[in-house]
Amino acid sequence: MPRSTKLAVKNGKIPVESKSLILRAALKEFAQEGFAGARTEAIAQSAGVNIALIFYYFKNKERLYGEALDSNYAEWSQRMLAVLNSTAAPRQKIKDYVSAHFDFVAETPSRSRLVLQEMMRKGRLGSPHILRLARKYIRRVHHELGKVVSDGAKAGDFTSLDPEQFIYSVVGMINFYFACAPALKAVSGHEPLDPSRVKQRKREVMRFITQALFAR
């Protein structure tokens, strides 16, 4: 029996962990190749499962793509809300949020490429996933982050600025670096994803945001 089949079937049953393996492999494949270029065969090989298992779980490529996006945003939302709903003061919450968001993207840089590809997905009907993802995950995180910014401004801890625009700035500063890493490498001549460079980038992002937001 091939290795992929052994992973897919255990004691006559399909293990739940194989679904997680498929979703992780799908995130990487879709991020690298885009929706049109991604191959289910490559996803199955990367996950170490039989390709039939992909269609057992997800029925078709579009559904697999949608659930891969869901898994990404579900984890992101859970981690960000844990920070934003803590009992820390507004200044500390902002530091913790920026740190958590940066680390989330840095752990798997392909996440940012996948998100940007989906935001820019073309077609007569556009993306069938954005509205669902916004309702389930993104809006709540943005609401809580905006509330932290507003509360900090009212308390005199933050400078007066538009919370919504602040959120866009934070997201852009973090995601652009990782999504555009190949271009940044060509321009700068060094590897942006080298651990020392990533550490430096995080330090500078944190410094820029806190200096812009925190009242002196």
N, C-alpha and C positions, 0 to 999 in steps of 0.2 A: 504494500500500500504506500503511495507517495506520501511524503512528509506533510504536504498541504492537506491531504485528506485526513491524516492522523490528527492534525490540529483542529480540523473542522468537526470531527465526530469522535465522541468519547462515550463508551458504554451505551452506544446506540442513540445518544442525545447530542445536540449541538450546544457547546458551552457558551454562556453569555459573554465571557471575556473575548471571544472571537469577534463579536460585534464591535467592541472597543478597538481592537487591533485594526479592523477594517476602516473605522472612522478616522483613526490616526493616520493610516496610510493614505486615505482619501484626501485628507486635509493637505498633505504634502504634495500629492500628485496634482490636485486641482490648482494649488498655488503655483506650482512650477509650470504647468502646461495649459492652464486655463480650462474652462468647461469643455470647449470643443476639442482641445487637444488631449485631454486626459483619457487614459485607457483603463478600462476595468481590469484587463489582464495584468497590467502593471500594478494596480492597486492590490489585486489578489496575491500576486507574487511578493510584494512588499510586506503584506500582512501575514503571509505564510498560510493562506487558506485556499481552498478550492474555489474557483471563480463562481461555481454554482451557488455557493453560500452567500455571495453578494446579492444575487437576485432573489434568494430565499428571504433575506432580511429586508431588502430595499426595493425589490421589484424592477426598478429601472435606474438609469444613470442620473436622471434629474432628481429623483427622490433621494438617492445616495448623496448627491451634491447638497441638497437642502438639509439633510440630517447632519452632514459634516459641518455645515455652517451653524446649525443649531447647537451642536456639541461645543463648538468654539465659543459662541456667545453665551451659552449656559455657564460654562466654566468661568469666563470673564466676568459675567454678571455676579455670580456667587462670590468671587474673590473681591470684587470692587465694593459690593454692598456690605461685606463683612467689615471693611475699613470705614466706609461712610456711615454705617450705623453704630459705630463704636461710641464710647462715652468720652473720647478725647476732645480737646478743645479744637476750634476751627483751624488754627494754624497747624496743629499736629495732624489733623485729618487730611489737610491738603498735602502735607509732606508724605504721609502714609499712602494717600491715593496715587500721587505721581509715582512714587517708588513702586507700588504694587502694579500699576498699569505698565510702567516701563519693564519691570521684570517679567510680566506676563508675555509681552511681545518678544522680549529678548530671549526667552526660553525657546521659542520656536519662531524665528524671524519670518518664516513663510506665512504665518498668520496674517501679517499686515498686507502682504501681496494678495492673499486670497480676498481679504476684505475690500481692498481697493478695486480689484477686478470685478467683484460683485457690484460695487457702487457704480462702476462704469459699464456694466454689462449692456450690450447693445441688443437691438431686436425691436420688432414692431411693438411688442408688449412689455419690453423692458424686463426687469427682474421680477420673478414671481415670489421672491423670498423677502425682499427688503421690508415691506410693510409688516409681515409677520414677525420678523426679527426685532423691528422697532417696538412693536406692541409688547412682545414677550420679555425683552431684555433691555434694549438701549434706552428707552424713554425713562424707565425707573431709575437707572443709574444716573442719567443726565439730570433728572429731577432732584435726586438726593445730592449730587455734586453742586448743582446750582443753589440749593438750599444752604449748603455749607458756606458757599461764597457770599450769599446774601446775609446770612447770620453773622459772618465775620465782619462784613462791611458795617452792619448796624452796630456791632460792638466796638467799632473803631480799630479792629485788628487788621483789616484789609483796606486798601485804597478803593475808591468808588469806581466800579467798572461794571460792564454788562456781563452777568453770569453766563449767558448763552454764548457770547463771543469768547469768553474766557475758556469755556469747555472746548470750543472748536480749536482754539490756539493750542491747548494742551494735547489734544488728540493729534493734531497736525505735527507738532514738534516731535512727538514720540514715533508715530507711525511712518512719517516720511523717511526718517533715517534708515529704518529697516527695509521698507518697501523699495527704496531707491539705492540700496547698498551697492549693486553692481555699477551703477552710474557714478556713485560717489567714489568708488575704487578707481574708476577710469580717470576721474578728474583729479583726485588727490594723490594717487599713486600708492596708497596703502590700503590694507584690508580693514574696512569699517567694522566687520564682525569679529575681528580679533578680540579676545576677552579684555585686553588692556584698553582697547579703543572703546569698547562698549561701556566699560567702567567709567572712562573719561566722559563719554557722551552723557551718561546718566548724571554724573556730577554737575556737568554744565547745564543740563536741562533743569535740574533741581535748583541750581543757583539762579538761573534766569527767571524761572517762574516765581520763586519766593521773593526775589528782589523787585519784581514787577508788581506783585500782589500785596506783600506785607507792608503795612503802614510803618513809617519810620518813627 
